[in-house]
Amino acid sequence: MSVPDTATAFWVTREAFGELKHEPLMAPGESEILVRALYSGVSRGTESLVFNARVPESEYARMRAPFQTGDFPTPVKYGYCSVGRVAQGPQELLHKTVFCLYPHQNHYVVPADAVLVLPEQVPAYRAVLAANMETAINGVWDANPMLGERVCVVGAGVVGALVAYLCAQIPGVDVRLIDTNPAREALAAQLGVAFCTPENAPTDQDCVIHASGHPDGLRLGLSLVGNEGRVIEMSWFGKGDVALPLGGAFHSQRLTLRASQVGQLPAVLQPRWDYRRRLTLALSLLTDQRLDALISGESDFADFPAIAAQLFGPGSTALCHRIRYP
């Protein structure tokens, strides 16, 4: 296959506005590969903050995606859920379907070691969940749910649902997925997880994992844990400030509030784990066809700019939105 002269990519060119831009595409070098994108996934939580220019200046460096181009706030090419086929490269990768932490772009050249070949049992259309699964794995590691514990996950978005899905597979762990949207009960049922709305949430929990992206969810989480309980905060609020009730029970019950962020491996695992091993694990956990329930919609790449404002808007109920490339 000949190398295209140009690639087309989605850029956030100003606050709450995106467009497709053409850019030169160089031929792959000796240790590089050319990937033709099949799908990319929209990681709505983080990407909505990028799209709406809500990344705090203090986090500009830490929040850079591996192949990001441009700088926050805008213009910026951002994303990290790309699945494609290797069109040029070494024989062991040629024509293989791979996952790469690359922005929304139809063709791209990356180092050969920047991709992972999909397991045979994981279809390309589901592999867009790999980055979210990686985040969920890190959250479960940080929460460290133990045999027989009572665990609530607040927020039934993609990451929260995946965290609950993983916790439910630990023997003896009693898991509840909590969301203000009662329609999320159907999603929980498809994933084999018990569901409830906030007013029916159980108390005296050993651990609460918060992933709703809303301050009310974190406040709810603090109210659900019992004595010496722990709350794991997986949401990122960008420029937003959050008011929390840290008097009363927070002190008297010696509660723990701890952040979990996928950009750093838990310290206890760092001697033996690296990011590539964690991503390999994430891909291997996507064999379950029930996870297709987390893909709430699909659009052609050409239509991405037209739907972006709605997709990243405050009223969006999208889970993982999949972008399809011609």
C-alpha positions in Angstrom: 0.0 0.0 0.0 1.3 3.4 -0.9 1.5 6.0 1.9 -1.1 8.7 1.7 0.3 12.2 1.4 -2.0 13.6 4.0 -3.9 12.5 7.1 -7.2 13.9 8.4 -7.5 14.5 12.2 -10.1 16.0 14.6 -8.9 19.1 16.3 -10.4 21.2 19.1 -9.7 24.6 17.4 -11.4 26.8 20.0 -13.5 26.3 23.1 -16.5 24.0 22.4 -15.7 23.8 18.7 -13.9 21.1 16.7 -13.1 20.5 13.0 -11.3 18.1 10.8 -7.9 19.3 9.6 -5.6 17.9 7.0 -1.9 17.5 7.8 1.2 16.0 6.0 1.8 12.3 6.6 5.4 11.2 6.4 6.4 7.7 5.3 7.2 5.3 8.2 10.9 5.0 9.1 12.8 1.8 9.9 11.3 1.3 13.3 7.9 2.8 12.6 4.5 1.6 11.2 1.7 3.2 9.2 -1.7 2.5 10.7 -5.0 2.9 8.9 -7.7 3.6 11.6 -10.8 1.5 11.7 -12.4 2.9 14.9 -11.6 5.4 17.6 -13.5 5.7 20.9 -14.5 9.0 22.6 -13.5 9.0 26.2 -16.2 11.4 27.1 -15.2 12.4 30.6 -11.7 13.7 29.9 -12.4 14.7 26.3 -15.3 16.8 27.3 -13.0 18.8 29.6 -10.5 19.2 26.7 -13.3 20.1 24.2 -14.7 22.8 26.6 -11.2 24.1 27.5 -11.6 23.2 31.1 -8.1 21.7 31.7 -6.4 23.7 34.5 -3.2 25.4 33.6 -1.4 23.5 36.4 -2.3 20.2 34.7 -1.3 21.1 31.1 1.8 18.9 31.2 0.4 16.0 33.2 -2.7 15.7 31.0 -0.9 15.5 27.7 -2.0 12.4 25.7 0.9 10.2 24.3 0.5 11.5 20.7 -1.2 14.8 21.4 -0.4 17.7 19.0 -0.9 21.3 20.1 -1.2 22.7 23.6 -4.0 23.3 26.0 -6.4 25.0 26.0 -6.6 25.1 22.1 -5.9 24.3 19.3 -5.2 20.7 20.3 -5.5 17.3 18.7 -6.4 15.0 21.6 -7.5 11.4 22.1 -6.2 8.0 23.1 -8.6 5.2 21.9 -7.6 4.3 18.4 -7.9 0.8 16.7 -6.5 0.3 13.2 -4.8 -2.0 10.8 -1.1 -1.9 10.1 -0.7 -1.0 6.5 3.1 -0.7 6.4 5.7 -2.0 8.9 7.7 -5.0 9.9 6.4 -8.4 8.8 5.3 -9.5 12.2 2.9 -6.5 12.4 1.8 -6.1 8.8 -2.0 -6.4 8.4 -2.4 -6.9 12.1 -5.2 -5.1 14.0 -3.7 -3.0 16.7 -4.6 -0.6 19.5 -2.8 2.7 19.9 -3.2 5.6 22.3 -3.6 8.0 19.4 -6.0 10.9 18.8 -8.9 10.7 16.3 -7.1 10.5 12.9 -7.6 8.3 9.8 -4.0 7.5 9.1 -0.9 7.9 11.4 2.7 6.8 11.7 4.0 5.7 15.1 6.9 3.7 16.5 6.2 0.0 16.2 6.4 -0.5 19.9 3.6 2.1 20.5 0.9 -0.4 19.4 -0.4 -3.7 20.8 -1.9 -6.4 18.7 -5.5 -7.2 19.6 -6.1 -10.7 21.1 -7.8 -12.9 18.6 -11.0 -13.0 20.7 -11.3 -9.2 20.9 -13.0 -7.6 17.9 -11.8 -4.2 16.7 -15.2 -2.5 17.3 -14.9 -3.4 21.0 -11.2 -2.7 21.5 -12.0 1.0 21.6 -12.8 0.4 25.3 -9.2 -0.6 26.1 -8.2 2.8 27.5 -11.3 2.9 29.7 -10.7 -0.6 30.9 -7.1 0.4 31.7 -8.5 3.3 33.9 -10.9 0.9 35.6 -8.1 -1.6 36.3 -6.1 1.1 38.0 -9.1 2.2 40.0 -9.7 -1.4 41.2 -6.1 -1.7 42.1 -6.3 1.5 44.2 -9.5 0.5 45.9 -8.2 -3.0 46.6 -11.5 -4.6 47.3 -11.1 -7.7 49.4 -13.0 -11.0 49.7 -16.4 -10.4 51.2 -16.3 -6.6 51.2 -19.3 -4.4 50.5 -18.5 -2.0 47.7 -20.5 0.8 46.0 -19.5 2.4 42.7 -21.1 5.8 42.2 -21.5 6.8 38.6 -22.6 4.4 35.8 -20.6 5.9 33.0 -18.2 3.7 31.1 -15.4 3.8 33.7 -17.8 3.3 36.7 -19.6 0.5 35.0 -16.3 -1.2 34.2 -15.1 -0.8 37.8 -18.3 -2.4 39.0 -18.0 -5.2 36.4 -14.5 -6.0 37.6 -15.3 -5.9 41.3 -18.3 -8.2 40.8 -15.9 -10.9 39.6 -14.1 -11.0 42.9 -15.5 -13.8 45.0 -17.7 -12.7 47.8 -17.6 -9.0 47.0 -21.1 -7.4 47.2 -21.2 -4.7 44.5 -23.8 -2.0 43.8 -23.6 0.4 40.9 -25.3 3.7 41.7 -26.6 6.3 39.3 -29.1 9.1 39.3 -30.4 7.9 35.9 -32.7 4.9 36.4 -32.2 3.9 32.8 -28.7 2.8 33.7 -30.2 -0.3 35.5 -30.5 -2.0 32.1 -26.8 -1.5 31.5 -25.9 -2.9 35.0 -28.1 -5.9 34.3 -26.3 -6.6 31.1 -23.0 -6.5 32.9 -24.3 -8.7 35.8 -24.1 -6.0 38.4 -26.7 -5.0 41.0 -28.0 -1.4 40.5 -29.7 1.2 42.6 -30.4 5.0 42.6 -28.9 7.2 45.3 -32.0 7.2 47.5 -31.8 3.4 47.7 -28.1 3.1 48.1 -26.9 0.9 51.0 -24.8 2.4 53.8 -22.1 1.1 56.1 -20.0 0.2 53.0 -16.4 -0.9 53.3 -15.4 1.0 50.1 -17.0 3.5 47.7 -15.5 4.2 44.3 -16.6 7.5 42.9 -16.7 7.9 39.1 -19.7 10.1 38.4 -17.8 13.3 37.6 -20.2 15.3 39.7 -19.6 16.7 43.2 -22.9 15.4 44.4 -21.7 11.9 43.7 -18.6 12.3 45.8 -20.7 13.7 48.6 -23.0 10.7 48.4 -20.0 8.4 48.5 -18.7 9.9 51.7 -22.1 9.3 53.3 -22.2 5.6 52.3 -19.0 4.3 53.9 -18.9 3.0 57.4 -16.3 3.4 60.2 -12.7 3.4 58.8 -14.2 3.1 55.3 -12.4 4.4 52.2 -13.6 6.5 49.3 -11.6 6.2 46.0 -12.1 9.3 43.8 -11.7 8.5 40.1 -13.5 11.6 38.7 -11.5 14.6 37.5 -13.2 17.9 37.8 -10.8 20.0 35.7 -11.1 23.7 36.7 -14.0 23.0 39.0 -13.9 23.4 42.8 -15.7 20.9 45.0 -17.2 21.5 48.4 -17.2 18.5 50.7 -18.7 17.7 54.1 -15.4 16.9 55.9 -16.7 17.6 59.4 -18.7 15.2 61.5 -18.6 11.6 60.3 -15.6 12.1 58.1 -13.4 12.7 61.2 -15.3 10.7 63.8 -15.4 7.6 61.6 -11.8 8.1 60.4 -12.8 7.9 56.7 -10.2 7.8 54.0 -10.5 9.8 50.7 -7.9 8.9 48.1 -7.4 9.8 44.4 -7.0 7.3 41.7 -5.5 8.4 38.4 -4.6 6.2 35.4 -1.4 8.2 34.6 0.4 6.6 37.5 0.6 2.9 38.5 0.0 2.2 42.2 3.4 2.3 44.0 3.1 -1.3 45.3 2.9 -2.6 41.7 5.6 -0.4 40.1 8.5 -2.8 40.7 6.9 -5.4 38.4 4.3 -3.6 36.3 4.6 -1.0 33.5 2.1 0.7 31.3 2.4 -1.8 28.5 1.7 -4.7 30.8 -1.4 -2.9 32.2 -2.7 -2.1 28.7 -2.1 -5.8 27.6 -4.2 -6.8 30.6 -6.9 -4.3 29.6 -7.1 -5.7 26.1 -7.3 -9.3 27.4 -10.3 -8.4 29.6 -12.4 -7.3 26.6 -13.3 -10.7 25.4 -16.8 -10.5 27.1 -19.4 -9.6 24.5 -21.6 -8.1 27.3 -19.2 -5.1 27.2 -20.7 -4.1 23.9 -23.5 -2.5 26.0 -21.0 0.3 26.9 -20.9 1.4 23.2 -23.9 3.8 23.1 -23.5 5.1 19.6 -21.4 5.2 16.4 -20.8 7.9 13.8 -18.8 8.4 10.7 -15.5 10.3 11.2 -16.8 12.9 8.8 -19.7 13.7 11.1 -17.6 14.0 14.3 -17.4 17.9 14.2 -21.1 18.2 13.8 -22.0 16.0 16.8 -19.1 17.0 19.1 -20.9 19.9 20.9 -23.9 17.7 21.7 -21.7 14.7 22.6 -19.5 16.8 25.0 -22.3 19.0 26.3 -23.6 18.9 29.9 -26.8 17.1 29.0 -25.2 14.2 27.2 -26.0 10.7 28.3 -23.6 9.0 25.9 -21.4 6.2 27.2 -18.6 5.3 24.8 -19.3 6.8 21.4 -17.5 5.0 18.6 -16.1 6.8 15.5 -16.0 4.7 12.3 -13.4 5.4 9.6 -14.0 4.7 5.9 
